[in-house]
């Protein structure tokens, strides 16, 4: 499968993971304040280009740091508010952000990826979303499982060698970054 096979139009929805796709991911840690948030190279330009292609752009992010007490819900909200401001300043858009903040063992609402609670909330808020016309872009196997569980096309960004051989079937398309993904969809953008 290639992106050109999909015939993407304004009826499609783009779901994005945050850490490792839009901003720098800290292995075994969390972005706990705006001072620790760094957009990945080309991410802002990519979001601008992708906003011209997709009807909706939705961020779905596991943020267990709140549940662990490493940051507050208010800290997370501030990070997201500042991120949205920067995206808008650069001509891009994100229509909604859903964050799963509970610890894995206390996630009774099944919000944490790979569960699809955040996708269901997005569908409730944007009833026109069709998961068969949606793409999930992420940098982890749980992102790919989330996309697959919801019936979306999955795009893995980053080092493909980090994906175990038995899990590669979860991935429809590989790309190096959100910038490369945007360039494949909108050459010259």
N, C-alpha and C positions, 0 to 999 in steps of 0.2 A: 504494500500500500504506500502511496505517496500522497502528499498534501494536495497535489493537483487532481488526484482521483476523487477528492471529497466534494468538489463543487461548492465551496464555502461561499455563502452570501450573507446578507444582513439578518437572516433568520437564525444564524448560529450564535451560540454562547461559548465564550472562552472562560474556563476555570483555571486559575493559576494558584499554585502553591506560593508562599511568600519567601521564606528563608531558603536561599540557594537558587532561586529563580529570579526574584526581583532584587533582593538585597543579599549581602554577604551572610553566609551561614557560619556560625561558630560551632564546630563539632563539640558535642557534650556540654553545650552552654546555650544561652538564650540572649537575644537582643532585649535588654532590660530597660533601655532608655533611648531617647532620640540620639544622644551623643554616640551610641554604639551602632546606629543604623547607617549603613553605607550601601547606596545603590550599586549594583553590579555594573560594570562597564557596558554602556549601550542600552541599559534597561529602560531608561526614560524615553529614549528615541524609539525603542521597540514598542513601548506602551502607546506612544503617539500613533505609530503606524498601525498597530493592531486595533486601536480604537476606530480607525477608518474602515476596518474590515468586519468586525464583529458587532452585533447589536448590543450585546452585554459583555462586560468583563467583570468576573467575580473572583475575588481572592478567598481561598479556603485554606486556613492555616491552623495547625496544631500548636497551641501555646501553653504547654504543660507547666511552664515557669510560673504562671499565675497560681495554678493549683499547688505548686510546691512552695509558694510564699516567697519566691525570688523577686517578684514584682507584683504590683497590684493591677487590678482591672483598669484603674485610672491610668496607670503607666502605659498599659497596652493601648488604651484608647488614644492617648496623646501621641504615641508612636504612629498609629494609623492615621490620625488627623494630620500630622506633619507630612507623612508619606503622601497622602492624598493632595495636600497643598502643592508639594513639589511636582507631582504627576500633572496636576492641572496647569501649573506654571509653564510646563514644557509642552502643553497642548495635548496631553493625554487624558485618559479617564479610566476610572475604576467605578463601576456602578454600585458595588456592595462588597463588604468584607465580613466574612463569617470566621469566628475564631473558636476553637474547641479548647477551653481552658482547664477542664477537669483533668485530674490524674487518670491514667489509663484504667486503673482498678476501680475508680469511682464514676466512670463514664456510663451512667445508667441510661442516658438519652441517646447513646450511640452516635455522638457527635464527632469523636476523634476518627480521623482517617486511619485505617481503611474503611471504617463504617461510613455510611452515606447520609448521616444526619444533617450535615451542612448542605449537601446537595438538595435534600428534601426541603430544608428551610428556604433555600434559594428559589426552588420551584413554587413554594407557597407564596413568597414575596413577588416573584415574577412568573405568573401562571403560564405565560407563553413559552417558557423554556421547554425544549424538547431534548431530552438527554441523548437521543440518537443523532441530534444535530448539535452536539457539544463536544468540546475538546478539553481534556485535562492535561495541563503541562506541569510537570513536577520533576524533582530530582531524587526521589526515593521510591522504593518498591511500594511503600504504603500509599503514595500518591497514585501509582499505577493501579494498585488494587482498588482504591477509591473510584477511579475513573472506570475501571472494568466493572466493578460492582454496580455502578449507576448506569452502565450501558453507553459510556462515552468512548470516543477515540482517545487513545493515550499517547502522549508525547513525552519522552524522557529527555531531560537536558542534563548534560554533564558527562562524566566518565562512564562509558558503558561497561567498563571492566569492573565497576562496583556492583553490577547486577549479577547474581548467581545464575548459572546456566539454566537451571530449572525455572527461574522467574522471568526469563527473557520473553516468554510467550505473553506476558502481561503488557508488553510494549508494542505499540503499532508503529511508531516512528521515533528515531533517535535524532537528536541534534545537540550541538555543543552548548548553546545558550539560548535565552529568550531572544537575543539579537539575531542569531542565526535563524531561529524559527520565524521571526518577523520578516527577515530577508527572503526566506523561501516563499512566504505568502505574498509579499509585496516587494518584488525585486526593484531596486532603485529607490526605495522609500527612505 
